[in-house]
Amino acid sequence: MTDSLYERVGALSLPLNAGNVGGSLVSVLDPASDTLLELFAQAITSEFGAVFNAAKTGTSLAGRSVVQTKLPLPASARVLTTYTAEFPLLCVARDGDATWDEFTLSIERVTQRWSVDFVLGPLVIDEERKLGSLCQGVAKVIAATIRRGCHPDYQGGALQFGKAYEDSDDYADGSGGAQLSTVRVVTHRVGRARFAEDPAAPEYVGCYMQLETTELGEGLDQWVDQQGMSVQALNQYADGSEPYYLETDQ
């Protein structure tokens, strides 16, 4: 293998391990995307799966799960018209420009917007009346999951981001979680959305959210295991008498 930068920006840790690629580059290049998608999908399923199953009878979603399809892509006309996804559809993806700034002298911070779209589909009025309020619930459950940094049914309730997560071993060694320092909800909108300029294009009932995250970038050589230290201090009494040493091992 060629040499590497040995840098980490969020969950991207160089050098990469080709054995972890699986079926998509996102698993090694942007695992935060996969983590947020799977975390939110599990939160929605755990909190609303049973009530959705009770309410979906007689609708076009009768044979579906509350999160039938998951995509690490933004909801768009191309996705909704060309991809053979079954609704309800959950999309989680980075959205728009990211900004970089100096967090400390040796650490850079990346601030990024994300779109989180939960789409029930082009429901008829009776179906929207029956199932549409689920979209309000989804916004609140995602916000609560973000506030806690985890969900009890996802990876045993392990923290995925946030201040307490930053103090954990999973963050320190890059072995788990989304490797995001902060996640917050910026906006959410519930209702119908048309993803094409054509006025005859279908309108999709859903919950459309914007998040903002920060992640840190630094050299991996900063992550040094400290086994211990020895401290010596030389002191002298004010009257000039014989100095004495303080010594401690940690």
N, C-alpha and C positions, 0 to 999 in steps of 0.2 A: 504494500500500500504506500502511496505517496504521503508526504508529510501533510500536516493540517494546521489550520489557524488556532485550533484548540480554544474556540470561543463558544459562548452560549448566549443566545438571544431568546428569552422566553423558553419555550420547549424545544427549540432547535439547538441541538448540541453537536458541535463538530469535534472530531470526525464522526460521520454517520456510519451506522452498521447496516450494510446491504441486506443482511439476513432478517432485518425487521421490516422490510418493505411490505411484504404481503401483497395484497391486490391493488394497492394504491400508494402513490408517493406521499399522500397527506399523512399517512401514519408515522412517517419519519420527518417530513419537512414542516408539517403544521399540526402536530398532535393536539394542540389546543382546540382546533376545530372539531376533531373527533370527540374530544372529551366533553365539550359543551353540548354537542349534538346528542350524545348518548345520555348525558346527565339530565338534560331537559326532557328528553323522550321518556326516561324512566320516571321522572317526577310526574309528568302528565299521566302516564299509564298507572302509576301507583295511586294517585289521588283521584283520578276521574274514570279509570277503566270500568269499574262496576256500574257507576251511574250512566255512563255512555251506553253500555250494553243494555241497560234497562230502558233507555229512551230511544234507541235507534230502530226499534221494530217498526216496520212499515215505511222506512225511508230508503233512499238509494244507498245508504251506508250500512244497511242491516247486516251485511256479511263481513264487515270490516272491524279492525281494532281501532282504539281511540288514536293511536299513532300507527297508521298502516304503512307509511313509507317515510324514510329518513334520507335527507340529501344534504351533503356539505356544500351546497350551492345556494345562491340567493334565488328566491322566487322571481320568475320573470316570464315574459310571454313565450320565450323559447323553451324554457323548462316546462311550462304548463301546457304548451300546445304540441311539443314534439317528443317529450319524454313520457313513456307509458307508465306514469306513476299512478298508483291508486290513492285516492283520498280516504281519510285525512292525511295530509302531507305536512311534515315538519322540515323546514329548511333553516340551517344555521350557517352563516358565512361572513367573512370579513367584507366590509362594505365601504368603498371610497378610500380617500387618501389617509395615510398614517403620518403622524408627526413625530419627529425625533428631537429630544432635548437632553441636556446634560443633567443627570440626576445627582451624581457626585463627580469628583474629579476623575474617577476610574470607571464609572457606570453610566451607561446611556439608558434613556427611557423611551419606549415606543408607545404612543397613544393611538388607539385604533377604534373606529366604529365597526359595529357588527349589525347585520340584519338577522332577526329571528322571526320567521313567518310560519304560523300555524294555519293551514288552509283546509277548511272543511270541504270546499269544492263549490261548483256552480249550483247551489241548492235552489229549489223552488221555494216559494213563499212559505208554504206549510212546513217544509223541512227546516227552513231558517227559524221559524217561530218555535219549533220543537227543539232544535239543537244549537241555535245561534248563541245562546248565553254561555255555552261552553267556552267560547273565545274569551269572554271576560275572565272566566275562571283560570284559563291558561295563563293570561298575563299576570294574574296575582300569584299563581303557583311558581312561575318562573322568577318573579321578583322575590318571593320568600326563599326560594332555593338559592338565589344569588346572595341574599342577606345572610344565610347560614353557611354558604360556601360548600354545601353538600346536600345530599338527600339520603335518608337512612337506607333506602333500597338500592342505592348505587355504590358498588364497591364497598359494601359493609359500612356505609356512612363516612368513609374517609374524606377528609377535607380536600377540595380540589383547587381552591384559590382563596385569597384573602390574607389578612395580617397574621392570624394564627397559623395558617398554612405556610406562610413564609418562614416561620420559626421551626418548621418540622423537618425531619430528615428527608422526606420525599421531595421537598423543594431544594434542600441543600445539595443533594446528590443527583438531582434531575431524574429521579426514578419513578415519579408518580405525579398525578394531578395534571392540571392544565398549564402549570408554570406561569400563571398570570398573577401579577401583584394585586391588581384591583379589577373588579367588574361592577358596573352599575347600570341600572336602567335609565335611559335618557328620555324616551317617549314610547308610548304604545297607542295604537289605534285599532278599534274593533269595528267591523262592518264589511261592506262590499268594496272590492277593488277590481279595476279593469287593468290588465297588464298589456294592453295594446291600444293604439290610437283609434282604431276602428270602433265607432260607436255601436256597431253590431256585435263586437267581441263580447264573450261572456264575462259576467262579474262573479268574482269568487268571494265567498263568505270566509272571513278569517280574522286572525289577530296578527297585527303587523307591528313588531317591536324594533327599537333601536337601542343597542347597548354600547357602552364604551369601556374598553379595557386598557390596562397598562401592563407592560412586560419589560423586564430589565435585560440589558446586554452587558456582558463582562467577560474577561479572560478566565478560562478554566483553571489557570495556574493560581488563581486566588483561593481556590477551594483546597486549602492545605489542612490535613489532619494534625491538630496540635496534640502531641502526646503529653506535654507537661512543660513547665518552665521553672527556672530558679531565679530568685530575686535577692540581690544583696544591696544594702543601703549603709552608707558610712555617715555616722552622726558624731557631732562633737558638742559637749556641754558649752553653754554660753560663757562660763568662766575660763574656758580654754583648757580644762582638764582633759585627761586621756580620752581619745575617741573610742567609740564602741560600734560593733557591727550588728545589724539585724539581717538574718538570713532565713529564707523560707523556700520550700520546694512545693510546687503545685502539681 
